[in-house]
Amino acid sequence: MIDYEKLGAFYLGKAYDPAAGRLAEEPLLYDSKDLTTHAVCVGMTGSGKTGLCLTMLEEAAIDGIPAIAIDPKGDIANLALRFPQLQPQDFEPWVDAAEAARKNVSVAQLAAATATKWREGLAEWQQEPARIERFRAAAAVDIYTPGATTGLALSVLRSFAPPPDLANMDPAALRERINGVTAGLLGLIGRDADPLQSRDHILIANIIDAGWRDGQTLDMPSLINRIQKPPFDKVGAFDLETFYPASERTQLAMSINNLLASPGFSAWMQGAALDVQQLLFGMDGKPRIAVISIAHLGDAERMFVVTLILNELIAWMRRQSGTGALRALLYMDEIFGFFPPSANPPSKVPMLTLLKQARAFGVGCILATQNPVDLDYKGLSNCGTWFIGRLQTERDKQRVVEGLQSALAGSSEFDKGQIDSLISQLEQRVFFMRNVHDDAPLLFKSRWALSYLRGPLTGAEITRVMQGQRAVEPAAAANIAAPLATAVAATGTAARPNVPAGVKEYFLGALPGDGAIVYRPMLLGRAKLHFVDSKRSVDQWSTLQIAAPLNDDGSDALWDEAANIDPALGDAPTTGATFADLPAAALRSKSYDQYGKSLAANLYEKRRAIVFGCRELGQHSNPDETESDFRARLAHTAREQRDAAVAELRKKYADRASKLQDSLRRAEDKVEVQKSQVTQQKMQTALSVGAGILGALLGRRRVTAGNIGRVVTAARSASRIGREKDDVTRASESAEVLRSRLADLERECAAEIDRLGADLDASTIALERTELAPRKSDIAIGEIALLWMPFRKGSDGFPAPAYQR
């Protein structure tokens, strides 16, 4: 069994000799840190491109590295087909019945043949079925289908929320994010998205910017309302009406409203929030592979989703600490159309930002395509590793070679003719790899995949494979607790109450659905809490936004029943909605001062921050950090420490190994010298004996003393041959001892590295749990406002929440 299970190394396959047509004995191991400089993989259909990329995702998961995989074709969903037992019944639901019919066999027979094929394929690459179980245990595979309910639902509403680090965000980065969101939305309704020329783009971008700077999350209804009545009077040097008259703004609002009102759009607003942290890590802190399937979407919808995901990933990335280790992966199975050379679609800017900046944060990108012609190779020059598989046309090959030449500009090692020749010899699953971290390019054949690569999964098949999968909860407790929802019961409906001018009103976004909306009142409370613990080096402010029901007479809020909220908050109700009665006390502005005082008292008495501590790694969680997020952070810290310790160990053992290798080289040289001497002695003996005998037989008619002397000398030489052979044996034994010592040293190093991996496993590290009370003098109560919650009449006749759960 070959040894490829090394920490921080991906088993990709084996080096390939095209002239001899054979594979090397040793596995090809790829340093995971090399992916922080990104990779691009190019190959035609059938080249094995997708299989290679999926094996990299498998290796990353086994090493504890999460990934987001954007899947335009349905192939990446194959990662969920993992069958450790490799039984025919495992494969039977997934084999192609049409293929069985073409082969004139039953589905069961094809499944049995497929199981045998997979078992033999893994064995050929020295992989035990237990490695599939290891992959399954290492990471969950979740398949999301935005805009559809076939897989796990994914809501895009969160993408209209301001970035958490807005105050510290670079202005250029903020503009990029707003432009990306705006362009993607306009693409959905088929409008021009040029950020400099399009009035639609400029107006919506300014609306989002204004809302975010006010700390407001915009949902679709509030965006429509603000398009009709923007929160500003001028755009640049022009007044609003000159720049974009109200009648024309109404047409834009109508287009977005038509999108919102379309029957299929409700699926876009359901499910887990588009939160990168939750996509990458489970509640237990274990890594995930989040497959975002977009095969069912149209071109504009795909662009919208990809742009949002890239922008969210950038925002998450910039909140992480810098690192040299690989923290997470982004894989996109087909970038054709999303990264063109001259056009500037909404996806291009964030993708280029990732290629240029993600390395500093340990985020690696793997970009693949089977269409190598229309790509921005200047942008792809940021990729440090190129995997090139079989290409369909000579034009494709020349374009890729030119792109590779651009990526390696200035390198003395680039030989266009040699690379052209190597690429022309590629077979299925054989790839040309150029890694800037290696000395030279090479050819290799990719290993057999652990997952069953059966081809694209249909929507129905995605539903089947995701049955029983737990959907990811929205990121920041966006759900309103069920007990709280029942606490807002009120009697009667009426027109919207007239609240005092000093009382701010907000409206929770309503989901599309049948039936009229009835708004019920609650209180919104915003506060900042200061948690300090010098022993644990905690000194942090925590921001709070909660919703609580009013008591019966409205004299106070039931802050004990409050829940954290983070969905969209608008400033206008849905058209045609009615309102529940508002208690009289809530119609007096001075009541809100009392609500704020009772909130402060409640927070001091009952609000606690849970802080988790890890002695082994010397770290503590932040007051607003969940255990799962803390474990995910610990996992990366452990990986950084592990990589550093492994590098130190390898350096330590390298010195000892180098000395042994020098001794082994000298011993092997001595063996060769001794063998040479034996051969030389044999030749001299043979010549001496031959000369003596020939001299006696041919040179003279009688045997002389000289002839006898030469024969005697030859006999003595023959006796020395035995001694020389003994010297060879002793030298060989010495070399074998050194080889054994070198092998023992390598095993000792591997054992120490394995112990490091076990000692630094964040999922098994015990955590200490501590509750911290906020400092009374540092409880800052912010806004206390009236929050209207949308309800509809349910099927049972009782009011049911109509907001995002």
C-alpha positions, 0 to 999 in steps of 0.5 A: 500500500502506498503512503499518500495520507499525509497532512496538508497534502492532496493525493491527485494521482501518479506521474505519467510517462507518455513515451513508456505509457506507464505510471510512476510508483510513487503517488503525486502529492500536491501541497494544499497551501499551493491552492491559496494561489488558485488553480485553473483546470481546462479540458474538453468533455470526457477529458476527466476535468470534472473528476480531477476537480472533484478529487481535489474537493474530496482531498480538501474535505478529508483534510478538514477544509470546507468548500463552496462549489458552484455547479452550472451542470449538475456534476458536482452533486455527485460528491453526495454519492458516497458508498463505503460498502460498494454494494450493488444496491447502493448504486442501483438507484443511481445508474442510468436505466437507459444505459442498461437498456442500450447494453441489453442488461437489467438495471440490477446487473448494471449496478453490480457491474458498476460496483465492481468497476468502482471497487477495482478502480479504487484498488488500482489506485491503492485506495481502500473502501474505508477511505470513502467512509473517512470522506463521509465522516469528514464533511457533509455535502449539502446541495442548494438549489436557489430559486427552486425547492428540489434541493435545500432552499437558499434565500437571497434576501440576506444579500440586500443586508448591509455588510457587518463591517460596513463602518470599516469597509474600504469604499472601493470594496463597498462600491464593488459589492453594491454594483454587483448586487445592483447589476445582478438584480437588473439582469434578472429583469433584463435591464442594462447594468452598466454602472456608469451609463444606466440610470437604473443602475445608478438609481438603485445603487444609490438607494442601496447605499443610502439604506446601508449607511442608515443601517437598514436591510432592504427587502424587495418590497421596500426597494420597490417603494424607495424606487418610487420615493427615493430617500434623496432629492438629487443624483449627482448635480441633477435633481431627482426628477430631471435625472429620472422622472417619477413616471419612468421610475414607476415603470422600473418599480413595476418591472421589479414588482412583476418579478416579485409577484411571479409565481416562481419567485417565492422560492428565491425567498425561502430557506437558509440565508446566503451566509458563507460561514453557515455554508462552510461549517456545520453547527458542530464546527465541522467543514461542509461542501456546499454545492450551489446547483444552478443548472435549472436557472436561466442565464440571467438568474445564473449571473445573479446567483453567482454574483451574489455568492462571490460578493458574499464570499468576499465580504466573509473573507475580509472579516477573517484574519490573514493566514498562509494556510488554506482556509476554504475553497471556492470551486466553479465548474464552468466559468465560460461566460462569467469571466470573458476577456473584454465584456464586463458581466457582474460576476467578473469584478468579484471573481477578479477580486478573489483571484487578486486578494483571497490568497492573503486570507487563505481562500483558494479558487479552483476555476474550470472550463471546457470552453478555453477560447473566450476567457480572460487569460490576463485575469487567470494569470493570477492562478499559480497552478494550471491543469490542462487536459485533452482539448477538442481543437487545435484552436483550443490548444493554441489559446490555452498555450498562449494563456499559460505563456501569459501566466508565466511571463518572464519565466525562463522555464517556459518552452512553448514548443515543449509544452505544445508537444506535451499537451498534444499527447494527453489521454483521458484523465492525463493532465499537464500540470504547471505549478509555480511552486514546483521546479518544472511541469509534469504529466500525471494521471488523476486517481480514481474518485471516491464519489460515484461519478455518474454524470449530472443529477436531475432535479428529482435526483437532487431531491432524492439525495437530499431527503432527510438532510437538515437544512442550514439555519439562517445565520444570525437567529433570523427566525422568530421563535414560535412562542414569540409569534403567538405572543403578538395576538391582538383583536380586530383589524383597522387602518394604520394607527397614527403614531407620534412623530417621534416614534419610528416604525419598521415593517418586517418583510412579508413573504409572497403568498395568498391572502391579505396581510395583517400587521401586528405590533411588537417592539424593536430594541437595539442596544450595545453591550460591553463584555469584559473579562481580563482573565480571558482577554475579552473586551468587546462590544456586542450589538443587539437587535431584538423584537419583543411583544407588548404586554396586554395594556402596552405599558411595557414590553415582554423583553424576556420573550424577545428574540434576535432578528436579522431579516429585512426591515422596511419602512413601508407596509405592503399595499392593501394591508390592515393593522391590528389594534395598538395599545393606547400606551404605545401611542404615547412617545414617552412610553418608549423611554420607559420601554428603553429603561426596562430593556436596559434593566432586563439586559443587565439582569438576564442577558449573558454572553457565552464565552468558550475557551480552549486551553490547548490552543490558548484561545477564547471565543468572542461574546457573540460567536457561536460554538460552531463558529468558534470550533471552525476558527479553532480548526483553522488555527489548529491547521496553521499550527499543525502545518508549522509543526509539520514543517519544523518536524520535516526540517528536523528529520531532513537533516538526519535523513540527509546524513543517512542519504550521504552515507548510503550514497557512499556505501552504494558507491563502494558496492559498485567499486567492489563489484567493478574490482570483482569483474576486473579480477575475473577478467585478469584471471581469465586472461592470465590462465588463457595466456599461460595455456595458449602459450603452452599449447601454441607458443612452444612445443613443451611446457616451460617454467614461465608458462607454469608461473603464469598459470600459478599467478592466475590461480592466485588471482582466482583466489583473490576473486573470492575475497573481492566477492566477500568485500561486495557482500559486506559493502552491500550489507552495510548499504542495506543497513543504511537503507533500513535506518533511513526507512525507520527514520521516515516511519518515525517522522510519519508517526510524529506527524500523525500524532500532531494531526490527532493532537490538533483535531479541533472537533475533539478539543474540549471547550470551557463554557463561561457566562459573562454579564455585561457591565452595567455602566456600558449598556447603551440602549439605541433605538426603541421603535414600533415593529409591525409583523406580517400575518395571514389567515392560515388554513386552520382559520387562525393567523399565521406568520407571513415572515421569513422563519 
